[in-house]
Amino acid sequence: MNELAKTFDIPSHLNASTPIELQGFERDEVKLMMLNRETGKCDHTQFKQLPEFLNKGDVLVLNNSRTIPASLKGKQGNRHLEVRLSRKIDDNCWDALILGDFYQAGEPICFSEEVRANMVGEGSEKPLVQLKFNRSVVELFDFIYRNGEPIRYEYIDSPWPLDCYQTVYGSVPGSVEMTSAGRAFSWKLLQSLKQKGIEIVFIQLHAGLSYYGDDRWPTPKNHPEEYHVGSGTVDKILKAKNSGKRVIAVGTTVVRALETIMTQYGQLKPSEGVTNLYISGDTPLQLVDGLITGLHEPEASHLDLLKAFISEKKLLNAYQTALLKNYKWHEFGDMNVIL
């Protein structure tokens, strides 16, 4: 486990368990900690003030992947199981995590509507397994949307609707968890950014499970995620870079997609595929200049990626400041911008 992660104990009252819009506020009224990469200095404001920190011609890159209700209830005989989908492999096959009383590998898991799934192999890493369903493509997605629920971790008290787990601009279903760095954006804030001359472009990366339970997290090198970066996005990013403007990723998924292309081809170009890229403090960032991210439990891979932007010492100081100032953590929590 990362040494930085060992130093953290997030008090339970700082675990954001309720979406801010259900507390009578707007999404963009969460707190914002602005962190200077070079000095480590922290400024504190609200997320709706983000345009003040960006310059005309800067490019914000957002992930337009939309969250699916990826938690399914199934049975083997009288045993109840929860199946958490992680990644679509093909039309009827998914990597998945199986939770429940007991799981018998050779026996099908039965869901409602006569849908069944059989384990056909190991997943990308333990404890994931590969499940093959007796439905495919549109039929399977229809079933998931009718019967699934959003994946909900222990710090979330109530079963909030799927809309609470979406960004306002998400348009391509496929992520099993919300790409939460973009959650605080409202349409009003996006319009304010455009009016200031900030370019807003989209990539797509379908996020897999970020947590397996029992203090187990994915190993980034064994955690494939599907991405797509189109030509329009590439053109605007290259224009900004050639003009000396900044490229700011909204979320670690965006960093992973863009830096994957740079690593593979040595230049930014339209591309799609599956990435296993592991970004850490030792990874030289070739394209991305800044990052908008939430405050997440400091497990190793998330912190390692942040250390590609800022030193561990400065990051530790910033996280301690966030704790002292009662910032809320996790997907419904407050925001951190590293520039």
DRENLORO-221279 format. One record per atom (N, C-alpha, C): residue in three letters; z, x, y. Coordinates in pm, whole numbers, plus 32768, in hexadecimal, padded with zeros to 4 digits. Each point is the difference from the previous one (the first is absolute). Example, Ala and Ser with C-alpha at 12.3 -4.5 7.8 and 13.67 -1.06 7.14 Angstrom:
ALA830C85277DC7
ALA80007FA78077
ALA8000805A8078
SER7FB87FDD8069
SER800680528077
SER80497FB3806D
This chain:
MET800080547F88
MET80007FAC8078
MET80008057807C
ASN7FB47FD88063
ASN7FF88044807F
ASN808A8014803D
GLU801B80798037
GLU8083801D803A
GLU801F7FA38074
LEU7F987FE0804F
LEU80157FA5806F
LEU802C7F767FD0
ALA7FC47FD27F93
ALA80237F7D7FCB
ALA80927FFB7FD5
LYS803580717FCF
LYS808A80027FD1
LYS80657FE7806F
THR7FD8801E807C
THR805F7FF6806F
THR800F7F728033
PHE7FB07FA17FCB
PHE7FFD7F7C803B
PHE80467F977FAC
ASP804C7FAF8046
ASP803C7F897FC6
ASP7FF17F918067
ILE7F9E7FA97FEB
ILE7FE57F988063
ILE80657F8F7FEF
PRO80517FE38067
PRO80607F927FF6
PRO7FB87F7C7FE2
SER803E7FAD7FB1
SER7FBD7F847FD4
SER7FDA7FA78076
HIS804D8004806D
HIS7FE27FA78071
HIS7F82802C804B
LEU7FCD80777FE2
LEU7F85802E8040
LEU7F847FE57FAA
ASN80137FC97F89
ASN7F8F7FD67FAF
ASN7FC97F7D8038
ALA7F8880048037
ALA7FC67F87803C
ALA7FDA7F9F7F90
SER80437F917FF9
SER7FE87FA17F94
SER7FB97F80802E
THR7FF17FF08084
THR7FC27F878037
THR7F9380268063
PRO7F877FCB7FF2
PRO7F95801C8061
PRO802B7FD9808D
ILE7FDD80528062
ILE802F7FEA8089
ILE7FCB7F7D803A
GLU7F887FD57FD6
GLU7FC97F848036
GLU804D7F867FD0
LEU804C800D7F95
LEU80557F937FD1
LEU808A80038042
GLN80148061805A
GLN807C800A804D
GLN7FE97FD88092
GLY7F897FC9801D
GLY7FE47FD08086
GLY7FBD8065805B
PHE7FCD806D7FC9
PHE7FBE80678050
PHE7F6E800E7FD3
GLU7FB58051804B
GLU7F7880217FD8
GLU8002807E7FA9
ARG7F9A80107FAF
ARG7FF980757FA9
ARG80088083804F
ASP7FC080058075
ASP7FFA807D804C
ASP807E801A8053
GLU80697FB07FEB
GLU807F80168046
GLU806480507FAD
VAL7FD380357F8D
VAL8057805E7FB8
VAL8011807E8053
LYS8067804E7FE2
LYS8018807B8049
LYS7F99806B7FDC
LEU7FEA805A805D
LEU7FA2806E7FEB
LEU804380848025
MET7FFF805E7FA3
MET802C8088801B
MET7F848058800C
MET7FE980358078
MET7F8E80588019
MET802E80907FEE
LEU7FC580457FA1
LEU802C80867FD9
LEU7F9480668023
ASN802580648051
ASN7FA4806A8027
ASN7FF980697F93
ARG7F8580187FCB
ARG7FEE805E7F91
ARG802D808D8024
GLU7FE88027807D
GLU8018808A8027
GLU8091801A8025
THR803B7FA4804C
THR808880168032
THR806C7FBB7FAD
GLY7FD97F997FB6
GLY80637FB27FB6
GLY80477F9A8055
LYS7FDB7FF58081
LYS80427FA2805A
LYS7FE27F707FD7
CYS80647FAB8009
CYS7FF37F737FDD
CYS800B7FA8807C
ASP7FA57FA48010
ASP800B7F978065
ASP800C7F7B7FB7
HIS80467FA2803E
HIS801F7F827FBD
HIS7FD57F8A8056
THR7FB37FA77FC6
THR7FCD7F8C8048
THR7FE07F927F9A
GLN7FA87FA28026
GLN7FD07F9A7FA4
GLN7F70801F7FD9
PHE7FD97FCF7F8B
PHE7F7B801F7FCE
PHE7F937FCA805C
LYS801A7F948047
LYS7F9A7FC88058
LYS7FDF805D8075
GLN805180688014
GLN7FE480638069
GLN7FA580717FCF
LEU7FCE7FF47F85
LEU7FAD806A7FC7
LEU7F8C802C805B
PRO7FBA7FA78046
PRO7F91802D8054
PRO802880698068
GLU807D80018029
GLU802C80628065
GLU7FF7808F7FCB
PHE800480117F7D
PHE800480867FC5
PHE7F7780307FD0
LEU7F9C7FA9800C
LEU7F7A80247FD2
LEU7FA2800D8077
ASN7F94804A7FEC
ASN7FA1801B806B
ASN7F7A7FBF7FE4
LYS7FB87FE2806A
LYS7F7A7FC97FF2
LYS7FAB805E7FAA
GLY7FBC7FC77F9F
GLY7FAD804F7FA5
GLY804580287F7F
ASP80867FF97FFC
ASP804580177F81
ASP7FD37F977F9B
VAL800680237F81
VAL7FD77FA37F96
VAL80797FDF7FA8
LEU80197F7F7FF2
LEU80647FD07F9F
LEU7FB67FD77F82
VAL802A80367F8E
VAL7FBF7FE07F81
VAL80607FAB7FAD
LEU7FD87F847FE5
LEU80537FA17FB7
LEU7FC77FE77F75
ASN80577FDB7FA5
ASN7FDA7FDF7F77
ASN7FF57F687FF4
ASN7F867FCD7FE4
ASN7FED7F6F7FFC
ASN80177FC37F77
SER803D804B7FA4
SER80207FC77F7D
SER80687F90800E
ARG7FEC7F987FB4
ARG80587F8A8006
ARG80577FFA7F82
THR807C7FD58011
THR80607FFD7F92
THR7FE67F8A7FA3
ILE800680187F7F
ILE7FF77F947F9F
ILE808C7FE47FC8
PRO80187F887FCC
PRO80847FE07FC5
PRO8009803B7F74
ALA8028807E7FF8
ALA7FEC80527F87
ALA80717FFB7F9B
SER80637FAA8016
SER806C7FF17F9F
SER7FE97F807FAF
LEU7FEE80117F7C
LEU7FE07F907FA7
LEU80707FED7F9A
LYS80227F847FE5
LYS80657FDF7F9B
LYS7FBC7FE17F7C
GLY802A80467F96
GLY7FC67FEA7F7D
GLY806A7FF77F94
LYS7FD47FE87F84
LYS805D7FF47F90
LYS7FC480427F84
GLN805980357FAE
GLN7FE080277F76
GLN80637FB57FA8
GLY7FCF7F987FBD
GLY805C7FAA7FB7
GLY805F7FBE8062
ASN808280147FED
ASN80657FC8805A
ASN802E80648069
ARG7FC480758000
ARG80298069805E
ARG7FB07FF58082
HIS80478002806E
HIS7FC17FF58084
HIS7FE6808B8038
LEU7F8780128037
LEU7FD880818038
LEU7FC87FEC808D
GLU800F80698050
GLU7FBA80058080
GLU7F96806F7FF7
VAL7F867FDE8023
VAL7F9380628003
VAL7FDD801B8092
ARG800F807D8029
ARG7FDA80298088
ARG7F7E804F7FF7
LEU7F977FC48032
LEU7F7F80448000
LEU80058079805C
SER7FB8806A7FDC
SER7FFF80778054
SER7F7480258031
ARG7F9D7FFA7FA6
ARG7F7980298029
ARG7F987FC17FA5
LYS7F977FC8803E
LYS7F927FC77FB1
LYS7FA980727FCE
ILE7FED80067F7C
ILE7FAE80687FC3
ILE7F717FCF7FED
ASP7FF27F867FCD
ASP7F7C7FC27FFA
ASP80117F698009
ASP7F9B7FB37FDA
ASP80017F70801A
ASP80777FB77FC4
ASN8032802D7F8D
ASN806F7FB77FC2
ASN8072805C7FD3
CYS8002807A8034
CYS806480627FD3
CYS804C80398079
TRP808580037FF4
TRP80558031806C
TRP806980617FCB
ASP802280648050
ASP807D80487FED
ASP80717FA4802D
ALA806E7FFF7FB6
ALA806C7FA38021
ALA808680387FD2
LEU80687FCD8040
LEU808A801F7FDB
LEU803B7F827FC1
ILE803E800F7F8B
ILE803A7F8D7FBA
ILE809880098007
LEU803E7F968033
LEU80917FF8800D
LEU80327F877FB2
GLY8074800C7FC3
GLY80367F8D7FBA
GLY805F80287F91
ASP80247F9E7FAD
ASP806480147F97
ASP7FD380687F9B
PHE7F847FF17FCF
PHE7FCC805B7F9A
PHE7F6B7FEB7FF8
TYR7FB6806D7FF1
TYR7F6E7FF47FFA
TYR7FCD803A7F7E
GLN7FB77FAE7FB4
GLN7FC7802B7F81
GLN7F6D80218016
ALA7FDB807F7FEF
ALA7F7C802F8028
ALA7F8D7FBA7FB9
GLY80107FDB7F83
GLY7F907FC77FB5
GLY7FEE7F6C8010
GLU80547FC0804B
GLU7FFF7F6E800D
GLU7FCC7FD9808A
PRO7FA87F9D800A
PRO7FCA7FDB8083
PRO806C7FC4805A
ILE7FEF80128081
ILE80547FBE8063
ILE7FB87F808028
CYS80477F917FF7
CYS7FC47F7D801D
CYS802D7FD0808A
PHE7FA07FD4804F
PHE801B7FC78083
PHE7FDB7F6C7FFD
SER800F7FBE8070
SER7FD57F758009
SER7F687FFB7FFE
GLU7FCA7F857FF3
GLU7F6F7FE88000
GLU7FB880497F8F
GLU8048801A7F92
GLU7FC880437F8A
GLU7FCA808B801D
VAL8035803E8066
VAL7FDC808A801F
VAL8057805E7FAD
ARG7FC380667FC4
ARG804880617FB0
ARG7FD6808D8027
ALA8057805F7FE1
ALA7FE0808D8019
ALA803580537F8B
ASN7FB180617FD6
ASN8027805C7F97
ASN8006808F8037
MET8062804B7FD2
MET8006808B8025
MET7F95804C7FB2
VAL7FAA80498048
VAL7F9380487FBE
VAL800C80968014
GLY806C802D803F
GLY8013808F8013
GLY806A801C8068
GLU801A807F8017
GLU805E80288067
GLU7FBE7FF78088
GLY80527FED8067
GLY7FCD7FFC8088
GLY7FEB808C8036
SER7FE9800A8082
SER7FE68081803E
SER8076805F7FF1
GLU80797FCA7FF2
GLU8076804E7FE0
GLU806C7FA17FCE
LYS806080357FB6
LYS80707FAE7FD4
LYS80537FD98079
PRO80387F868000
PRO80027F9B7F96
PRO7F8E7F9A8007
LEU7F96801B8048
LEU7F917FA28007
LEU7FB77FF87F7A
VAL7FCC7F887FE4
VAL7FAC7FEC7F8B
VAL7F7E7FBF802E
GLN7F9D80037FAA
GLN7F7F7FC3801F
GLN7FF87F797FB9
LEU7FED7F96804D
LEU7FFA7F797FC9
LEU7F727FC8800D
LYS7FD17FC47F93
LYS7F7D7FBF8001
LYS80157F697FF8
PHE7FCC7FB68062
PHE80117F6F8008
PHE7F8A7FB97FBF
ASN80187F847FD6
ASN7F947FB07FC7
ASN7FB77FB0806C
ARG800F8027807C
ARG7FB47FCB8071
ARG7FCE80788050
SER7F987FEC804D
SER7FCC8071804D
SER7FCD7FD38088
VAL7FF4805E8059
VAL7FC67FF38085
VAL80397F858048
VAL7FAB7F9F8024
VAL802A7F8F8053
VAL806B7FAE7FBA
GLU7FF07FE67F7E
GLU80627FAF7FB6
GLU808980428002
LEU800480837FED
LEU808080467FFD
LEU80417FFF808A
PHE7FB2801A8069
PHE803A7FFD8086
PHE802F7F748026
ASP7FB57F997FD7
ASP802E7F778018
ASP80867FE77FBD
PHE800E802E7F85
PHE807F7FF07FB8
PHE8070804A8048
ILE7FE6807C8029
ILE806680508045
ILE802E7FB8807F
TYR7FA37FCC804E
TYR80257FBE807D
TYR804A7F7C7FE7
ARG7FE17FBB7F95
ARG80467F827FE5
ARG808C80187FC6
ASN8012806B7FB6
ASN807A800F7FB2
ASN805680788028
GLY7FC6805F8047
GLY804C80788022
GLY80597FEE8079
GLU805A805E8011
GLU805780078075
GLU7FF7808D8039
PRO801D80118082
PRO800480888037
PRO806B80537FB9
ILE7FE2807E7FE9
ILE8064805A7FC6
ILE8073800E8062
ARG80787FEA7FCF
ARG80767FFE8057
ARG8069805E7FC7
TYR802A80608052
TYR806380627FD3
TYR808D7FD0801F
GLU8063804C7FD1
GLU808A7FD27FFC
GLU803A7FDE8089
TYR7FCE80438069
TYR803A7FEB8085
TYR7FCA7F828044
ILE7F9D7FBC7FC3
ILE7FCC7F838037
ILE804B7F8C7FBE
ASP80477FB48051
ASP80587F977FCB
ASP7FB57F817FD8
SER7F967FDF8049
SER7FBF7F7F7FEE
SER7F6D80107FDB
PRO7FC87F9F7FB7
PRO7F7280057FDA
PRO7FA67FD38072
TRP7FE2805A805C
TRP7FAE7FDC8074
TRP7F6F7FE57FD6
PRO7FBA7FAC804D
PRO7F747FE17FE0
PRO7FA8807C8004
LEU7F8E7FF77FBD
LEU7FA380707FF9
LEU7FD2802B808C
ASP7FF37FA0805E
ASP7FD380228087
ASP805C80658043
CYS807E80017FDC
CYS805E80608039
CYS7FE1808E7FD2
TYR7FB7800C7F93
TYR7FDE80837FC9
TYR7F7180298023
GLN7FC77FC18067
GLN7F788022802B
GLN8002803C808C
THR7FA3805A801B
THR7FE28023808A
THR7FA77F918038
VAL7FFE7FF38085
VAL7FB17F93803A
VAL7F6A80167FEB
TYR7FD8807D7FE8
TYR7F7280217FF6
TYR7FD2801B7F70
GLY805A7FF87F9E
GLY7FDB80187F76
GLY7F967F9F7FD2
SER7F9680327FC0
SER7F907FA87FDE
SER7FC980127F73
VAL8021806F7FBD
VAL7FC7801C7F7C
VAL807280037F99
PRO80117F987FAD
PRO80717FFD7FA3
PRO7FFB80747F9C
GLY807780397FE3
GLY8004806B7F9D
GLY807F80507FFB
SER804C8005806D
SER807E804B7FFE
SER806D7FAD7FBC
VAL805180417FAC
VAL806C7FB87FBF
VAL807F80028055
GLU800380568065
GLU806A7FFF8064
GLU7FBE80038089
MET80477FCB8063
MET7FC980008087
MET7FED808E8034
THR7F9080158043
THR7FEC807E8049
THR80507FF38082
SER8083801C7FF4
SER80637FCF8060
SER7FFC80438087
ALA7FC08074800D
ALA7FFA80418083
ALA7FB87FAA8067
GLY7FA97FA77FD2
GLY7FB67FAA805D
GLY80407F7A8019
ARG80737FE77FC3
ARG803A7F7B8009
ARG80297FDA808E
ALA802780618050
ALA80347FE28086
ALA7F927FE08064
PHE7F8280127FDB
PHE7F947FDF805C
PHE7FF07F69800A
SER7FF37FD0807B
SER7FDC7F75801B
SER7F737FFF803A
TRP7FC17F8C8000
TRP7F7B7FF7803E
TRP800880228094
LYS806D7FD88041
LYS8011801E808F
LYS800680978017
LEU804A80477FAB
LEU800A8091800E
LEU7F7980437FE5
LEU7FB97FD37F9A
LEU7F7C80387FE4
LEU7FA27FEE8078
GLN80097F8B8040
GLN7FAD7FE78077
GLN8028805E8073
SER808280178011
SER802F805B806A
SER7FCC808E7FE9
LEU8000802A7F83
LEU7FCE80857FDF
LEU7F6A800B801E
LYS7FB47F9A7FDD
LYS7F718001801D
LYS7FE580038095
GLN804F7FB3804D
GLN7FED7FFB8090
GLN801980888040
LYS805580517FC3
LYS801B80858034
LYS7F9580657FD6
GLY7FA67FD87FA8
GLY7F9680597FD4
GLY8020804B7F81
ILE80647FD27FB7
ILE801F803E7F7E
ILE7FA37FC17F98
GLU7FBD80557FB4
GLU7FA87FCF7F95
GLU80547FD77F87
ILE7FDE7F907FC4
ILE80447FD17F88
ILE7F997FF47F91
VAL8016804B7F94
VAL7FA47FFF7F8F
VAL804F7FEA7F80
PHE7FB87FE37F94
PHE80427FDC7F82
PHE7FCA80537F8C
ILE805D80247FA7
ILE7FDC80317F7C
ILE80417F9F7F9D
GLN7FE780177F80
GLN803E7FAD7F99
GLN803980597F94
LEU80817FF37FE6
LEU803D80407F8C
LEU80627F9C7FC3
HIS7FEA7FDE7F81
HIS80577F9F7FBD
HIS807D80487FCE
ALA80717FDD803B
ALA807E80447FE1
ALA80377FD27F7A
GLY802C80627FAF
GLY80417FE17F81
GLY80977FF58010
LEU80467FF17F91
LEU80917FF88005
LEU803B807F803C
SER80627FEF8059
SER80418074803D
SER808780207FC0
TYR802B7FAB7FA2
TYR808480137FC4
TYR80017FC07F76
TYR803680497F9E
TYR80037FCE7F76
TYR808A7FCC7FD6
GLY80628006805A
GLY80887FD77FDD
GLY805080727FC5
ASP80847FF18000
ASP805B80647FC5
ASP7FE9808B803C
ASP7FEF80048085
ASP7FEC807F8047
ASP7F88804E7FCB
ARG7F957FB77FDF
ARG7F83803F7FD4
ARG7F917FDD8062
TRP7FBC80698031
TRP7F917FED805C
TRP7F81803A7FC4
PRO7F8C7FD3802E
PRO7F8480397FCC
PRO7FF48095801D
THR7FC080477FA6
THR7FD9808A8018
THR7F787FFC8043
PRO7FF3802E807D
PRO7F827FEC804A
PRO7F8480307FB6
LYS8009806E7FB8
LYS7F8B80347FBA
LYS7FD87FA77F8B
ASN805B7FAA7FD3
ASN7FE47FA27F93
ASN7FFD7F708032
HIS7FE37FF0807F
HIS80087F7B803E
HIS7F7A7FDF8043
PRO7F9A7FE07FB0
PRO7F7B7FE68038
PRO7FFC7F808052
GLU7FB58006806F
GLU7FED7F8A8054
GLU7F6D7FFB802C
GLU7FC87F897FFF
GLU7F737FEC8020
GLU7FED7FF78098
TYR7F9980448034
TYR7FEA7FFF8091
TYR7F6C7FED8020
HIS7FE87FD7807C
HIS7F787FF18034
HIS8003801C8096
VAL7FA88058802E
VAL7FF38020808E
VAL7F6D7FF18025
GLY7FE57FA3805C
GLY7F757FE08021
GLY7FC880548071
SER7F7D7FF08017
SER7FB880548061
SER802A7FE58090
GLY801C7F818022
GLY80297FE18088
GLY808280448026
THR805E80007FA4
THR808080448016
THR7FEB8097800E
VAL7FAD80387FAA
VAL7FE5808F8006
VAL7FC480268087
ASP7F9F7FB3802F
ASP7FBD801F807F
ASP806380028074
LYS80587F9F8006
LYS805E7FF98070
LYS806A806F7FF9
ILE802B80237F87
ILE8060806E7FF3
ILE7FC08084802A
LEU7F8680187FD4
LEU7FBC807E8023
LEU7FE780088096
LYS7FDD7F90803E
LYS7FEC7FFD8091
LYS808080268048
ALA80707FCB7FD2
ALA80818020803F
ALA802280937FEE
LYS7FF080337F88
LYS8021808D7FE6
LYS7FA8805D8054
ASN7F817FDE800C
ASN7FA58053804F
ASN801E7FFA8096
SER80487F968029
SER80247FF1808D
SER808D8031801D
GLY8041803C7F9B
GLY808880328014
GLY806A7F957FFF
LYS7FE07F8A7FCC
LYS80627F937FF8
LYS804880057F7A
ARG806A7FB17FF8
ARG805680037F89
ARG7FDB7F927F9C
VAL801380217F80
VAL7FF17F9F7F94
VAL808C7FE47FC9
ILE802B7F82800B
ILE80887FDB7FDA
ILE7FF97FA07F8B
ALA803C80277F91
ALA80007FAF7F87
ALA80707F9A8004
VAL7FE07F847FE0
VAL80667F987FF3
VAL80267FF97F6D
GLY806080527FDA
GLY803180007F77
GLY7FD480777FAE
THR805180227F9F
THR7FE280727FA9
THR7F857FE57FA9
THR7FDF7F807FE7
THR7F887FE17FB2
THR7F83802F8049
VAL7FFF7FF08085
VAL7F8D802C804F
VAL7FF480987FFD
VAL80728045800C
VAL7FFE80927FF8
VAL7FC5802C7F7B
ARG802C7FC07F95
ARG7FD280277F7A
ARG7F697FEC7FF2
ALA7FCC7F908031
ALA7F717FE47FF3
ALA7FAD80658050
LEU80238014807F
LEU7FAF80588056
LEU800880917FD3
GLU8078802F7FDF
GLU800F808C7FD9
GLU7FC480197F75
THR7FF77F987FAD
THR7FBB800E7F7F
THR7F6D80228016
ILE7FC07FB8805B
ILE7F72801B801B
ILE7FEE808D8037
MET80578027805C
MET7FF680878039
MET8012806B7F94
THR805C7FE87FA3
THR801A80607F95
THR7F8980097FA0
GLN7FC47F8D7FE4
GLN7F927FFD7FA0
GLN7F7E80388038
TYR7FE37FDF807F
TYR7F7C801E8037
TYR800180658072
GLY8076801F8035
GLY8008805D8070
GLY7FD67FC38084
GLN7FE17F817FFE
GLN7FDA7FB8807A
GLN80177F6B7FE8
LEU80097FB5806D
LEU80127F707FF3
LEU7F797FBE7FED
LYS7FF47FAE7F9A
LYS7F857FB87FE3
LYS80247F7D7FBB
PRO7FA87F9C8006
PRO801C7F847FB8
PRO8017801D7F6D
SER80697FC47FC9
SER802580237F77
SER80557F927FC3
GLU7FFB7FF77F7C
GLU805A7FA77FB7
GLU801E803F7F79
GLY80737FDD7FC8
GLY802880397F82
GLY80947FEB7FE7
VAL803880557FAD
VAL808E7FF97FDE
VAL803F80878022
THR806F7FFE8048
THR803F807B802A
THR8082801B7FB7
ASN8016807E7FDE
ASN808080307FCB
ASN803C8069805E
LEU7FCF8006807B
LEU802B8069805D
LEU80957FF8801C
TYR804280737FF4
TYR808E800C8022
TYR800C80518080
ILE80327FC18069
ILE800F80428081
ILE809380258014
SER8018807C8025
SER808980308014
SER80048058807C
GLY8075803C8019
GLY800E80598071
GLY7FA8807B7FF7
ASP7FD0801E7F89
ASP7FA780737FED
ASP7F6D7FDD8010
THR7FE37F80801A
THR7F767FD2800A
THR7FD280088092
PRO7F9A8050801E
PRO7FCB80018089
PRO7FAF7F81801B
LEU802B7FB28062
LEU7FB77F878023
LEU7F7D80268044
GLN7F917FCC7FCD
GLN7F7D80278033
GLN7FC77F9E8066
LEU803B7F878007
LEU7FC37F9A8055
LEU80657FB28052
VAL806D7FD57FC2
VAL805D7FA3803F
VAL805F804B805E
ASP800F7FCA807A
ASP805480408066
ASP80897FBF800E
GLY800D7F837FDB
GLY807F7FBA8011
GLY800F7F947F97
LEU80787FCA7FF7
LEU80207FA07F96
LEU805E7F948034
ILE7FDE7F847FDF
ILE805A7F8E8014
ILE80337FD87F77
THR80837FFA7FF1
THR803A7FE17F7D
THR80837FB48012
GLY80287FBC7F99
GLY80837FC18001
GLY806A80667FDB
LEU807C7FD27FFF
LEU807080527FD4
LEU80217FD77F72
HIS7FE4805A7FA3
HIS800F7FDF7F73
HIS806980587FBE
GLU80387FCB7F96
GLU8061804C7FB4
GLU7FC6808A7FE2
PRO804D806A801B
PRO7FC680877FFE
PRO7FED80397F74
GLU7FA87FC07FB1
GLU7FDD803C7F80
GLU7F9B806F8018
ALA7FEE80557FA0
ALA7FC180828017
ALA7F717FF78035
SER7FA87FB17FC3
SER7F7380078024
SER7FE67FCE808E
HIS80487F97802A
HIS7FEE7FCD8088
HIS8029806B8066
LEU8072803D7FE9
LEU802F8067805C
LEU7FA5807A7FFE
ASP7FCE80237F8B
ASP7FA680737FF8
ASP7F847FEA8056
LEU7FC97F867FFF
LEU7F8C7FE58052
LEU802380098095
LEU80757FCD8026
LEU80288009808D
LEU800E8091802C
LYS802780567FA3
LYS8012808E8023
LYS7F7A80468017
ALA7F927FBF7FDF
ALA7F7F80358028
ALA7FEA7FF18097
PHE804D7FA5803E
PHE7FF57FE88090
PHE806C80468051
ILE807680127FC6
ILE80718032804D
ILE805E804B7FA3
SER804A80608036
SER805780527FAC
SER80717FAD7FC6
GLU8034802F7F8F
GLU806D7FB77FBC
GLU807B7FF5805A
LYS801D8068804C
LYS80757FFD8058
LYS7FF27F94806B
LYS7F8C7FFC8040
LYS7FE97F9A8068
LYS80007F747FC4
LEU7FC87FF37F89
LEU7FFD7F7E7FBD
LEU808D7FD27FDD
LEU8052805B7FCD
LEU808A7FDF7FDE
LEU804B7FD2807C
ASN7FEF8048806E
ASN80447FD9807D
ASN7FD47F75802E
ALA7F7F7FE57FF3
ALA7FCC7F7D802A
ALA80387F917FA8
TYR800580177F7E
TYR80357F9A7FA5
TYR80947FE7801A
GLN804A806B801D
GLN808E7FEE8020
GLN80107FAF8081
THR7FA7801A8060
THR80027FB3807D
THR7FE47F6C7FE4
ALA7F9F7FE77FA9
ALA7FDF7F757FDE
ALA80777FB97FC1
LEU804A80467FAD
LEU80787FC57FC4
LEU80697FE2806B
LEU8016805F8059
LEU80657FEE8069
LEU7FDD7F8E805E
LYS7F7F7FEC8016
LYS7FD37F97805C
LYS7FE17F7D7FB8
ASN802A7FF87F82
ASN7FF57F827FB4
ASN7F717FCE7FEF
TYR7FA4805D7FED
TYR7F797FD77FDC
TYR80037FBF7F77
LYS7FA97F9A7FEE
LYS7FF77FBB7F80
LYS7F9480447FAA
TRP801B80037F7C
TRP7FAC804B7FA3
TRP7FAE7FA47FA7
HIS7F9D80387FC1
HIS7FAA7FBE7F9E
HIS7F947FAB8044
GLU7FB87FAE7FB1
GLU7F837FC4802F
GLU80147F99806E
PHE80767FC3800C
PHE80197FA2806C
PHE804B80428074
GLY800780838000
GLY80548047805F
GLY7FB88031807D
ASP803E8065803E
ASP7FCD8039807D
ASP7F98806B7FE4
MET7FC98039806D
MET7F8B80567FF5
MET8019808B8039
ASN7FB5805E7FCC
ASN8006808B802A
ASN7F7280318019
VAL7FEB803D8074
VAL7F7C80388021
VAL801180968015
ILE7FB0804F7FBB
ILE80048092800B
ILE7F7E802C8044
LEU800D80388078
LEU7F8B8029804E
LEU8011808D8035
